[in-house]
Amino acid sequence: MERKEKAPRERENKNRKTQTEGKRKTGQVRSGAKRVSSGQAALCPVYKKCGGCHLLELPYPVQLQQKQRQVEKLLKPYCRTEKILGMEDPFHYRNKVHAVFGHRKDGTIISGTYQEKTHFIVPVEECFIEDPKADAIIRDIRGLLKSFRIKTYNEDTGYGLFRHALVRTGYHSGQVMVVLVLGSPILPSKNHFVKALRELHPEITTIILNVNDQKTSMILGEREIVLYGKGYIEDTLCGLTFRISSKSFYQVNPVQTERLYGKAIELAGLTGRERVIDAYCGIGTIGLIASRSAGEVIGVELNPDAVRDAVFNARRNEIKNARIFRGDAGEFMTQMAAQGERADVVFMDPPRSGSDEAFLSSVVMLGPAKIVYVSCNPETLARDLGYLTKHGYAARTAVPVDMFAQTKSVECVVCLHRKEREK
Ligand code: SAH
């Protein structure tokens, strides 16, 4: 029995694997004798067990309607909601694919996802929402484990070696990162294993060995050894190039991310003079893209790997008006407010749990003319809007963006204005 919970960000995005038996043709999916129009769940053999694509059985326009209504209902007390920005092709969009490895009683190696709300592994071959290239790499890793006689890890006994594989793809760059998560730093026949994997998939640009020797619900451990390539991939977004490390957050839907960030920056209405804060900045995406139309950008982020990426990304794109700080966004903002600092625009893009009162109260104290709130959870967004609208801000527009087609999740961007400025 293999058990494990999702790492927080995996859980947050609620995008898990499903399995399909046949290849999807244009507008249609196919499985054995059955043929149904796209947006139906009949073809995914693990649809019920996986629990990633809750909406797979609904036609895509109905999914969008449902998400639109959900956001409208939650945000009704605060602002009007514009029409949701849906995807043109709502399949195979995920640029990050995770697979947990285990074995059956007879020793057969399996890889897939955890059954919803349990710790059982649901075997997955391919998935409607994942990058098919990543799924192919994961299938081949399974084959290599067999030929190299590498045992998969058993979480109950702590016996075995191979725990997870994580594949990240650069949508524009085509670069591919493979992270092999092992219970110990020793991968037998390491060089041969890497060579064999690269021969099967010459598109792989970096391979990382991540050591996770803890009984933990996190997928990745602290320690990493780069086995091949640079140890990160790069991709372009809104005209800038970003370095992405294995442990840094990066949006999973590259096409919709450009639309989301484009909208966020449009709503900020920058003129080139503003002092902008990018809170929860990750690898610096929103802030660095905004820096082209702002006076100065200050980014703050907790994860040290993401901070390193963000600093690198500023330099990589020759951006001179951005500074990145490591720290808790709430503490950082409280300190800024206490020091009498000011800001014109605050972009905030917190995790699924939303922001906290320390952060929100310090934003109110800093008093930016605009707050652009990017959220992957409309419920915590509504809660935080409740706070901000009681403390001098008015929300005008909410724009839902479908970043997670086939799943229940929906992303939103909301622009708030300081009330005095409106007079
Ligand atoms: N804006 C970025 C990242 C958004 S995800 C992007 O769009 O790519 C949220 C980010 O908040 C993650 O990078 C996470 O590491 C960071 N984070 C979580 N809690 C935080 C906190 N208390 N203070 C600062 N950053 C935090």
Boltz pocket constraint, residues with backbone or C-beta under 6 A from the ligand:
constraints:
  - pocket:
      binder: B
      contacts: [[A, 249], [A, 250], [A, 251], [A, 279], [A, 280], [A, 281], [A, 282], [A, 283], [A, 284], [A, 285], [A, 286], [A, 300], [A, 301], [A, 302], [A, 303], [A, 306], [A, 327], [A, 328], [A, 329], [A, 330], [A, 349], [A, 350], [A, 351]]
      max_distance: 6.0
